[in-house]
Amino acid sequence: MTSEERKAALSTFIAGHQPEMTGITITYRGERRKFNAYSVPLEILTYNPYNGRIGAEVKSYERQNHVLDPNNPDDVVIIEQFLWESKVDANQATMKSLLNNHQEKFGIVTSDGMIIDGNRRASLLNRLYRDETIPLSKREHTQYFLCIVLPEDATKKEILKLETTYQMGEDAKVDYGPIEKYLKAKDLLGEGFSEQDIAEFMGIKKSDVSSYIRIMKLMDEYLDYYGYTGIYTMLGDHEDSFIKLEAALKGYRGGNVSSMWGYDAEADVSDLKQVAFDYIRFGGLDQTLFRDIIRQPKRNNLDSSFFANEQIWRSFSDRHFEIVGSVTEEPVDQLRAEHPQADMKRLLRSRDEEWRSAVGQRMIENFNRSQDQLQNKRQAAEPLKLLERAISALQSIDTTQEEFVSSQEVKNQLEKLSRLVAAIKSEAEE
């Protein structure tokens, strides 16, 4: 059906049927207004592919393939797949409830039949109705969707407001993906809503919206950096890392960090961002370890991170850029051209995995070396602890290894160690 055909069919249906619910109060155009809800045949409704629940998946798909058309049966299959995979366990539970208890919560649709609230429930009802293993008498009711139909004068902004308010302000039973709230805030800002408006729609503070916008900007920079522009599924489950990194970069760029070395707020902070991006992509550090790279110093903890100590940072970052610079990756556009029929999500994740295999071990070794240096700095006033750590490290050396016997570099390091121990011992005896 076209938009006009759906509008005509919906209008005709409502005119000939009694409402299932009456006097439902919702805020519409800034006023509390009463609406009725009707059990409308799903066949005359259509999904909203930009539903906030699957925003990352849809935007990523469209970036790599084509714009999804909810009137195209093939694209409907894709939209329904995204909705199903968004929360499989919760969807299974909701399907059972819809089948046995019918639809208990109304949805909202536009005058031309686009579902702006209730896409997930509508997809599950469609799924149930198509399931021929269920007796028709038991699933017959699933061909209808209980919903409020908005007036024809509903504007795009009003639809976005209602969609956000009901999906992200009230629908807390099924959590959204970690990236969706950032995408929604960005989209609403792009539609001309103020941060205060967005905060009211999403049921959060204005300061939270400001934070969402900044973090989303950082996520976009991350995707751009690796050639994954607009492919939001490549952000993975790294939300916490982006939150911590954004806060650190904001502080360092502002120059309001206690007792820092004279870093360049542009060049050095840009290097920090790139290094952090690489470790986010690598994904081999937990959040505590990741913060050892970026954490801002405090008065009682000046040696809080690699970046907080110039000597450690210079050594760590120089070695890092040497490591990642040794690997040449095939550009994303070239990959697409060479594999036009491939699943791009899988292809790009394979690209990331190859990169991890090439640099990961060296990145961990570089991180561990710098972390040891940082720990030594923190314990500089505790010589006994440092000596105990040094002895423990020496005792762990496997002297039966061929490299220990044959390597000239090992011999050089042992000579250096011998001189250092003699010097330290001499100072202790004075």
N, C-alpha and C positions, 0 to 999 in steps of 0.2 A: 504493500500500500504506500501511496505517496502521503506527504504531510496533509494535504487537503482532503484526501480520501479518508484518512484516519480521523480528521477533525469532523467530517460529515458523519462518519459511522458512529463516533463517540457521542455526538450531539443527538443523533437519532435514538441511540440506545438509551441515553439518560431520559429523553423525553417520554419514552415508553415504559420506564421501570421506576419502581419506588426505591428510595434510598434504604440502605441497610443500617446506616447510622445517621443521626441528625444532630444539629446544634454543636458540631465540633468547632471549637474556638482555636484559631491560629492567628499569628500576627502576619498581616498582609498589608503591604504599603504603609507600614508604620502604625496600623490600627489593628485592634483585636476584632476579628470578624468571624462570623459563624458560617460553617460550610457543612454540606452533607457528603456522605461517602456512599459509593455505589459498588456493587460487585460487577466489574466490567470484564467482558471476554478478553483474555490475554492476546488473542489473535489480532485485536485492533490496537494494541499498544506496542511500543517499541522501547528498546533499552537506550539509556544514556551512556554512550561509550566513555564519556569523561567523568563518570561517577568517581567520587573521591576515593572509594575503596580500592580501585584498580588503576588509579592515575599513573603510577610508575610503570606498570606493565603496558598500558595502552600507549603512553607517550613513547616508550622504548620501542614497541612494535612499529608504531607509525614512523618513527625516525628511520627504522631499518627496512620497512616494507612499503606500506601504503596507508592512507587514511581509512580508518574503519567506518563502514557505512552500515548503520543498524537496520537498514532496509534490504541489505544484501544477505541472503541466507548463509552464505559461506562466512561472512564476517560475523553474523550472529553466533555461529558456532564458536568462533574465537573469543568473542565477548563473554559468552557463557562459560567457556573454559577458564578464562581469567577470574571470573566471579567464583567459580567452584574452587579453584586452586588457592584463592585468597585466604580461605580458612576451611580446610576440608573437614576437620573434626566437628567444628561448630556447624557447618552446613549439614552434615549428616544428622546432627541432633535437631536442627531446625526443620529439616525435611520430615522427620518423624513427628514433630509437633504439628506441622502444617497438615500432614495426612490425617492424624488422629483428632486434633483439636481445631482444625481449620485455621484460617488466618485471623489472628487476634489483634494485630496492629495494622492500622490503615497506612497506605502509601499516599504519595502525592504525584499527580501527573499533569502535564500541560494540556491545553485545550486541543492540541493536535496529537495527544496520546504518548508523548515522551515521558518516561518515568524519571522523575527527579529525586524521589525518595522511595526506596523499596526495590531497587534493581536486583539485589541479592535474593530477596524473597520471591520476586517474580520469576527469576531464573530457576529457583528450586521448585516452584509450582509447575513451571513448564517441564522440568525434568520429571516430576512425579506423573504428570498427565501423559507423558510419552512412554512411561514404564508399563508395558503390557503384561508384566508379571503380576501387577497389582490388579485385582478385579475392578472393572469399570465402575461398578456401583460404589466402590470405596474411594476411587480417585476422581470421580466425575466433577466434584466441586473444585478441583485444582485447576480447572480451565478458566477460573475467574480470579480477578485481582481486586480486592477491596481497596478503594482509593477515593481521595478527594480530587476533583477535576477543577483546575484553576480557570479563572475567567480568561477570555481571549486577549484582554489587555495586559496580561502578565509580561513584563519586560525581561530581557536577558538578565539584568542586574537583580530583579526581584526573584527570578528563578534561582540564580546563584546563591542569593541570600537564604532562601528557603532550603535549598539543597544542603548548604553548609550547616545551617542551624539544626536541621533534623538529623543529618548524618554524623556530624562531628560534635554537635552540641548535646545531643540526646542519645544517640545510638551507641551506648557503651557496652552492650552485651557482647558484641564481637569487635575486638580491637582492630584498628586499621594497621596497615604495614607501617614500619618505622619512618618511611620517607614520605608517606602520603600527606601528613599535616604540613610539611614544608612546601610541597608542591601546591597544595591548596592555598596556603597563604600567599605564595608567589603569584598564582593565577588570579586570586581576588585583587591583589594589589595592581596587577596589570589591567584589570577591568575597571579601575578607578576608585575602588573602595579605599578608605583611609585605614590606617592601622587600628584605630579605635573601633571602626565598623567591624573589621575582621575579628577583633578580640571579642566583640559582642556576639558575632555569629558563631564563633568556635567555643564560646564559654570559657575564655582564658583572659589573662591580663594583657594590656597593651604592650608591656615590656616583653612578654613572651612572644608576641607577634614580631616585634622588632628583632628578637633573637632568632626566630624562625627564618626571617628574611635574610639575615646575615649568614646563617648556617647554610641556607639553600644556595646563596651566592658562592660560598666556599665549595659546596658540593658540585656546582656547575663548573667552577674553576678546575676541580679535580678531574671531572670527566673531559673537559677541554684539553687538559694537559696530556692525556693519554689517547686522544683522538676518539673519545666515546661521547662526544657532545649529544645531549638529549637522550642517551641510552641509560635511563635511571636504574634499570635493573643491575647495572654494573657497580652500583654503590654498595651492594651486598648488605651485610648486617653491621656496618661500621658507624652507625649513628653516634655512639658514645665517643669515638675517636674524633669525629668532626666537631662535636660539641666542645670537647676539651681543646682541640686545635684552634677553633675560632676564638675562644676566650683568651688563649695564650697569645695569638697573633694580634688581637685587639689591644692587649696590654702592651706588648712590645712595640707596636706601631705608635701607640700613644706616648711612649717614652716615660710612662709613669710607673716604672718598675724600680723597686728599691735596690740600691747597691749593685748596679750592673756595670759591666765593662762598656767601653765606648763603641758599641756596635752601631752599624749603619741601619737606620730604621727602614730603609728601602732594600738595599742589596742583601744585607745579612738576614733580614727577616724573610725576604723572598727565598733565600737559600734554605732557611728553616722550613718554610712551607713546602718546598720541593722535596726535601728529605723526609718530612712527615708524610707527604703524599705517597712516597715510595714504600714507607713502612706500613701505611694503611693498605696499599695494594698487596704488599707481601703477606700481611695478615698473620705474621708469626709471633707477634708480641701480645701479651694480655695488656689490659688498660694500665696497670701499675707500671709495667716496664715501658710502655709507650710514653707515659708521662715523664719518665727519666730523660727523654729527649727534649721535651718542650716546657716542662714545669717552670713557672716563674719563681724567682727567689723571694724569700721572706727574710725579715730581719734576723730571725733565729735559725735560718737555714739558707745561707748564701750559696752553698754548693748544692743546689736543689736539682739541677739537670745538666745535661751536656751543654746546652746553649747558655746557661747561666755562668759557665766558666770558659773564658776565651781560649785558654790553652787546650782544654779538652775538646771544645767545639771545633777549633781549627783542624786539629788532628782527625777528629771523627768525620767532619763534613768533607775534608779533602779526600780522605780514603773512600768515603761513600760515593762521591761523584766519580772517582776513578773506577769503582766497581761497576756502577750502573752504566757508565760511559763505555765500558768494554763490550756491551751487548747492543747489537743493532737489531731492531725489530722491524718487521714488515709493516708498512703503513696500513691503517684500517681500510682505507679506500681500495688499496691494492688487493687486500684479502677478500673484500666483497666482490671485486671484479673477477678474481680467480675462482671463487666459490659461490656463484650466483644462486645456486639451489640449496646451499647449506643453511642450517639453523644458525642464524647469526649470534644468538645468545651463547650457544655451545661453542661456536668458532672463536668468539672473543674471550670466553672463559678459558679455552684451550690456549689462546695467546698469552693470557695472564699466567697460566700454569707453566708454560715454557719459560717465561721470564723469571718466575720464581725459582725454577729449577736451575737456571743459569746464574742467578745472583744470590739466592736465598742463603746458602751456607756462608758465603763471604760476608753478607750483611749481618748475620748473627754473630760471626766472629768479630767483626768490627764493633758491633754493639757491645758484646761482652768485654772486649778490651777497654772500651771507653767507660763502661760501667765499673770495671775494676779500678780505673783511674779515679772515677768519681767517688767510689767508696773509700779509696785511699785518702783522697782530699778530705772527706768527711771525718776520717779517723786520724788525721794528721796529728792531733793532740793526744792520741792514744797509741803510743809506740808499741806497747806490749801486744795489742790486738793485731797491729800490722805485722809484727814479727811472727806471731803465731800463724797468721794467714800465709806468710811467705814460706814458713817451714812446712806447712801443710801442702802447699803447692809443689815444693821441691820433693817432698816425700811421694807425691803421686806420679812422678816422672818414671816411665818404664825404661830403665837403662839397658834392657835386653834388645830394644829395637835397633835395627841396623842403622837407622838415621842417627841415633845417639852416638854411635861409634864412628861413623864415617863422615858426618856432616862437619864441614869447616865452620859453618855458621854457628852450630851448636858449641863448638870449641871456643869460638870468639865470645859467645854469650857467657860461657862458663868462666872465661878469663875476666870478663867485665864484672860478673857476679862476685868473683873472688876479690877483686880490687875494692868493690863496693862494701863487701862484708868487712874487709880489713879496715877501711876508712871509718865505718860506723863503729866498729869495735874500739878503734883508737879514740874516737870522740867519747865513747862511753867510759873509758878508763881514765880520762883526764880529770 
